[in-house]
Amino acid sequence: ALALLLHLFSADAAETVLGAYIFHRHGDRTPKSLAPTNLTTLGYEQVYTSGDYYRSRYLDRASASKIRGINTDVVKLSQLSVTAPVDNVLQVSAVGFLQSLYPPVGETLSTQELADGDDVRAPMDGYQLIPVNTVSVGSGSEDNGWLQDATGCYNAKLSSNSYFTSAEYLRLLDSTKDFFTSLDPVVNGTLDPKDVTYKNAYIVYDLVNVAEIHNSSIPGSEVLTNETLFQLRTLADAHEWGLAYNASDNMRAISGMQLAGEILKYMNSTITSGQAGSSANKFGIQFGAYATFMSLFGLLDLPKANPDFMGVVDYASSMVFELFTNADVSGGFPSTNDLQMRFLFHNGTASNTSEPTVYPLFGGSENEMSWNDFENGLSKFAVSTTKDWCTKCGNTTGSCAEFASASNNGGAENSNNGDSHMSAAIGGVIGAFVTLGVALIVLAAIFLSGLRLVSKKRLA
């Protein structure tokens, strides 16, 4: 009788992961100021390593965090949703991630016998073709210097632009003149001296950061002391946080609101499918830009858990939303009241030696929360429909025309948005649609380009 009670207790107490949603940054790339940007061999290795980690966490049969019911070796596309904005770097990163998440299946599983008795072996040892769909969340090419400017949301642009008239921005613009002037010898081969100011703090940082990773010799490198590099990174963080989030005017966090809507929509589909006895919609994966990370971090009140959330995330960083239960699942998918959520984040490439960390959401202290509380928390700012987006953004033309009231000032989003803070030479354009085949060709071209990688100590 005691053994039976212990067995029942164990069954009830065991944790079961039911679904997950990952938002992932691209890997190492070439600098924005030398558009078009491309994923490097190092960047490919970073996202591939991350995919291998998440395979071991969510797909491995021996993992305590394996998603219940998900296919381990051969992908079942209905269980997986992979998306990325229309951008070479982000879409190619997604492809690299998937190559290790679901690696080639080998000769045993990739050979097919035809009616005439001939055997056909799949190319590339059974390479699994997984589509990467396009999504508008956090859209904008990595060529674009100011990623927030690519959202197309009129009110978000106004909100972000107000940072350039804030007391904090004006103070830093003035107090850092000499600091940025000192960096002219390092970047003058690419940037005009008039652009080397706090106004373009991230562009300057990005150029220097790429050089530190890839170049064995850098013009004016004697300027780049550890202290200088740290100050440059800190200023870039402050600049991008100011554009991505503001507690008193969160419209600039529209990309985070859209991502919250995507997360809610997908996790609800996971629950609906599970309760209907279906194995669909278990694992959502989206690749996006650092600005979307920062916007959502602000909305989730994560800086209260750790002030580092106010900084630009490193290449190949990932955040994860896990749906799980401690209820007995032997009888089927649990009720909504038995569902819980947790948030995990890893700055840089996740691996089995450097795993994501759990953080509390919404300024709380608990690392786990009920699904109902999570849904209610995200619903306060999530944008899930075109109508909601149009209303919040104040856009009235195009796809928003049908939602515009007669009292709206039509075409407002086409007026001068005051986004002249970035020069045309530095700003980029939204990339063309990239198919899987083109993405692989671009990646192959990078490998053949002979880009030299030199190991450097990471910035503190």
Protein Blocks (a to p, Z undefined) as FASTA:
>chain_A
ZZmmmmmmmmmmpccdfbdcddddddddddfklcccdddfklmmmmmmmmmmmmmmmmmm
klmkbcehiafklccfklpccdddddfklmmmmmmmmmmmmgcebjmlmcccdfkopacd
dehhhpacddddddfehpacfklmblmlmnopaklmmmmmmmmmcfklmmmmmmmmmmmm
mmmmmmmmmbcfklmcfklmmmmmmmmmmmmmmmmbdghklmmgfklmmmmmmmmmmmmm
mmmpcfklmmlmmmmmmmmmmmmmmmmmmmmmmmnopaghkbccddddfklmmmmmmmno
mmmmomklmpccdehiacddddddfbdfknoccdfklpccdddddedjddfklccdddde
ehiabfbdcfklmmmmmmmmpcfbfklmmmmnopaghjllmmpcfkbcghklmmcehiam
bcfklpccddddddfklmmmmmmmmmmnopacddddddZZ
